[in-house]
Amino acid sequence: MNPAWNPRILWQRFVAPIDIPLLVIAAILLLIALAMVGSASPERINNQLINIGFALVVMRIVAQVPPQRLMNLALPIFIVGVLLLVGVALFGDISKGARRWLNLGFVRVQPSEIMKIAMPLMLAWYFEKREARLRLSDYLAAAILLLIPTALIARQPDLGTAILVFAAGFYVIFLAGLPWKIIVGTAIAAAGAMPLAWGMLHDYQRARILTLLDPQTDPLGKGFHIIQSTIAIGSGGILGKGWGQGTQVQLEFIPERHTDFIFSVLSEEFGLLGNIVLLVIYALLIGRGMMIAAQAPTLFSRLLAGSITLVFFTYAFVNMGMVSGILPVVGVPLPFVSYGGTALVTLFIGIGVLMSIHRNRMLVQK
C-alpha cells in the first residue's frame, strides 16, 4: 500500500487535529447561519459560503499549531497588534466616522480583530511565565497590558470590539486567580467613576444608552433599531412564523438584519422554541470549550482555552442583550451566525486553538 494512502497516516494528517464534537457544534451553527442569511438577505448566501470555506481552512491550519508554538508567538503577535493599533490612530482610514482600518499598501487590515486573539495569547503567556511566583503586582501589570489596546480600540471608536478584547483579557486574569476582593473593589470604583466616564463618551454612544432606557424618545432615529427588533422578537411567539415568513424581516423593518440583528430574524421566524435550540447549542459549545480548558496540561493552555470559550459566551450574551433591548447597541455580531467574514475567521481561529489544545492534551497523555 502506498504510504500516502495508509489509513493511519491519513487519520494523523487530516482527522486527528480536529475535535469532532467542536466541529459538529460549529457545523450546526453554520447551518443555522445559512438559513438565517438566506431568509434575511438571500443575495449574500454565496459570499457567506466563501467566508465559511475560508474560515474552516484557517481553523484547520491553526488546529495543527502546537500550544507551545502559540506561546512562542504570543509576544510578537501582541507587539505587532499594538503597533498596528497605534498606526490606525495616526494614519488609519476613516469610514462612517470611525478610524478602524489601516492600509499597508498591499492589504487593508483591521488590527482590532487581531487583538481578540492576541490579547488572551499574551496574558496567558505572561501568567505562564510567572506561575510559580504570582504577586499582586503581576495582576496590575496584566491589567495595564489589557488596558492599552482596549483604550486604543475604544478611541477609534469601536466600543463593541473594545468590549470583546477587554473581556478576552479579563477572563485570563480572572482564571489566573485574581482575588475577589480586587474584583469587587474595582467594580465599586468603576461604578463611582460613571459620571466621569459619561463625559468621555462620544455623542452617539450617549445616544445609544439613552435610547436603551427609552427607545420611544427617538422612534424614527436612534430608537428605531431596538423598537423594530423587539417587535420582531415578540411577534415570533412560541413557534415563530416560519422560515422566510417574518413580516418585520421581509418588509425590511429590521436594520442590519443579516449581521448584528440576525437574532431578531431567528426569533420572528422560529419563535421561542428556536431561541431555546440556539441557546442549547451555545451551551454545548461553551461546555465543550470549558471541558478542553479543564483537561489542558499547562497553565497557558488552560487560561487560553478558558478565555476563548468565555469570549464565545460574551459574543452571544452581548448580541442577544442588545437585540432584545436590555443592553446598548454596540455592534457585536451573533457568533457563527451573523453574516460577515472577518468576525467569522476570528471565531474559527478560536475554535482551531481549542482543537490544538485538545490534541496536545491527548498527545501528552500518551
N, C-alpha and C positions, 0 to 999 in steps of 0.2 A: 504494500500500500504506500502511495505517495505520502511522505510525512506531512506535506501541506494539507492533506485531507484527513489526517488522523483525527478521529473524534475528540480525543483527549486534548490535542493541540488546539483544535478549533474551539473547544469549550474554554480553555485557558485564555485564548486570544480574544474571543468575541463575547462570551457569555459571563465568564467569571467576574469581570469588573462590574457587572450590572446587578443591582439589588432588585430582584423580581417584585417583591411587594411594593417598593417605592415606584418602580416603573409602571406597575398596574394602576396604582392610585393616580399617578400623574397622567396616564393614558385616559382614565375615566374623566378627569378634569378637562383634558384637551377635547374629548368628545363633547362634553357639555359646552365648552367654549365655541366649538364649531357650530353647534346647534344654535347657540345664542347669537353669535355673529351672523349666522345665516338668516336669522329672523330679523335682527336689528339693522343689518347692513349687508345684504347678500353679495353686493358687488366687491366686497372686501375678502370674501372667502379664499380666493386663490392666493392673495397676498398673505393671509394668515397661515395657509398651508406651507408657504415658503418659510415664514417665520418659525413655524413649528419644526420643520425639517432642519433648519439651521440650528435651532436651539437644541435639538436632540443630538446633532453631531457634536456640538460643543460639550454637551453633557457627557457624551461617550468619551471624548478626549480627556476631560477633567477627571472622570472616574478612574482613569488609568494612572493619574499622577499620585504617587505615594504621599501620605500626610507629611513625612519628613521633608520631602521636596517642597511641599506647600509651605512648611515652616521656614525653610531657607529663603523662599521667595517673599515672605510676608513683609519684611522691612523694605526691600527695593520697591515692591508694588505700592506700599503706603507712601513712600517718599515721592515716587513718580505721581501718584494720585494727588497729593497735596500741592506739588509744583504745578500740576495741570490746573488745579482749582485756583491757584494764585494767577496763573496765566489767563484763566477765564475772567477773573476780577479786573485784570489790567487790559486784556486785549480781546475778550470774548465777543462773539457776535450777539447783537441784541435782536430778539424776536418776541413780539407781543408784550413788550415792556419788561422782559426779563433777559438777563445775560447769563445763559447756561451752556452755550456751545463754544468750542474752541476750534478754529480752523488751523490745522497743522500743515496745510498745503496739499498733502496727498490724501488726507482724510479729515473729516469733521467729527469730533468726539464730544461726548457729554461726560466730563470727568466725575460728576456726582454719582453716576451709575457705578463707576469703578469702585467708589468708596463703600458701596453697600457690601462688597466682598472684602475690600482691602481693610476696612475698619475692624471687623471681627478677627481677620487673619493677624493683624498687627497686635491687637490686645491679647489674643490667645498666645502668640509668640512671646509677648512681654511677660505674661504671668508664668509661662512655662520656664523662662529663664530665671524667675525669682521664686519658684515653687518652694524651695527649702527655707526661705527667709522672708516671707511676706510681712511687710510692715504697713502702717497707716500711710506712710509717705509714698509707698508703691501705688496705693489706690488713688492718691492725689495726683501722682504723675500720669496714671492711666486716664484720669478724668481730664487732664489737660490735653493729652493726646486725642481724646474724644472730642473735646470742645472746639479745637482748632478747625478741623474740616467741617464740623457741624455749623459753626458760625459762618464759614466761607460759603457754604451751600445756602444757608438761610438768607445770606446777604444778596443772592443772585436776583431776585428772591425765588426760592423753591422750597416752600415750607413742607410739602409732602415728602420729598426726598430727604430733607433735613431730619424729619421725624424718624424715618426708616433707618438712616445712618446712625442717628443717636441711639435708637432702640437696639440696633445690632451691637454697638459698643457697650451700651449699658448692660445688656444681658451677659456679656462676657465678664464685666466687672462684678455683677451680682453673683454669677455662678462661681466666680473665683473666691467667694466668701466675704463679700462686702458686708460689714456688720449692720444689723437692722437699725441700730441707734443712729447711724450715719444716714441711712436712707430716710428715716422718719424726720431727722433734723433738717436734711436737705429739702424734703418736701414742704416742711413748715416755712423754711426760709424762702422757697420758691413762691409759696402762696403769699407771703408778705411782700414779695417783690413784684406782684402782679401789676400794681399801679405804674411802676417804672417800666415794666415790660410792655404795657399797653401803649405808652408813649413812644416806644421804639418800633411798634408795628407799622407796616405800610397801610395806607388808606384802604386798599382793597382787602387786606387781612382783617382790619377792624370791621369792615362792612360784612365780611363773612360771619364773624362772631355775633354781631348784632342781628344779622339775618337768621342765624341759628336760633336766637332767643325768640324772635318774632318774624317769621318769613313774610307775614302779611304787610309789614311796613313798606315793602317794595316788591309787590307780587309780580310785576312785569319786568323787574330788573334783577337785583341780587337774589331775591327770594324765589325766582321762577324755577330754578333747578330743584330746590328742595320741595316746593309745593307740588310740582308735576311728578316728582319721583315718589313722594308719599301717596299721591293719588293712585299711581300705578301699583304700588305695593299693596294698598288697601283693596283695590278693585280686583286683585287676583283671588281673593277669598281663600278657601281651603284647598281647592283642586286646581285653580287657575282657569284661564280662558282657552287654553290650548296653544300649541306651537304656531306662531305666526298670526294669532288671533287677538293679540293685545292691542286695544284701541289706542292707548297712550303711546305705544311703540310705533304702530303702523301709521298713525296720523302725525308722527314726529313731534309730539309734545315734549318728549324727554330729550334734553340736550345731551350730547356725548353719550348716546345710548349704547354705542358699541365699545366704549372704553370705560371711563370711570363709573358710569351709571348703568352698566350692564346687569348689575344685580336687580335693578328695577324691572328689566326685561324678563329675567327669570321669575321674579315674584309675580308679575302680572300674568305670565303665560302658564306657570306651573304652580302658583299659589304657595300656601304654607307648606304643603307636602314637598314641593320641590325645594323649598328653602331648607327643610329638615334634612332631606337627602344630601344637599350640598354641605350642610354643617357636619353631617356624619362623615362624609368623605374627607373634609378638612381635619376632623378629629382623628381619623385614621392616619392621615399624613403626619400630623403632629405627634401622634403616639408612636408611629414608626421611627420618626426622627429622634424622639427622646429615648427610645429603646437603643438606637445606634449610639447615641451620646453616652448612655449609661454603661454600655459594653465596650466603649473605646479604651484602648490600652494606655494612653498617655493623657496628661492634663491638657496639653494643646488640643488633642483630638476631641476630648470631652467638651472643652469650652467652645471650640469652633462648631461642633455639631449641635450643641445645645443652643447657641446663639442663632445659627442659621434656621433651626427649627422654630424658635420663638419669633423670629422675624416673619416667617410664613404666617404665624398667628397674628402678628401685628398688621401685616398687609390686609388680611381678611377682616379683622376687627375694625380697623380704621375705615376701610372701604364701606363695609356694611353699616357702620355707625354714621358716616357722613351721608350715605344714600337714604337712610331711614330718618335722618333729621335729628340725631342725638349727638353728632359731632360736626364741627365746621367742615365745609368743603375744602379739602387741601390737595386734591389731585393725586390720590393714591389708587392704583388700579386694583381690581379684584384678582388675586393671584391665580395664574394659569388660565383664567377665563377671559379677562378683558383683552380686546384686540390691541396688538402692538408687538414690536419686535425687540426693542431694547430691554424693556422690563422682563419680557419672557425669557430672553437669553440670560439675564442676570439670575432669574429664579432657577433656571435649569443648571446654571453653574453651581448654585447652592445644592441642587439635587445631586450633581456629579460629585461634589465634595463629600456629601453624606455617603454616597456609594463607595468612594475611595476609602473613607474611614472605616466603613463596614468591611470592605475587602481586606484592609490592613489588619483588622481585628481577627479575621479568620486565619490569615497567614501567620500572625503572631502566635495564635493558639496551637497551630501545627508545630 
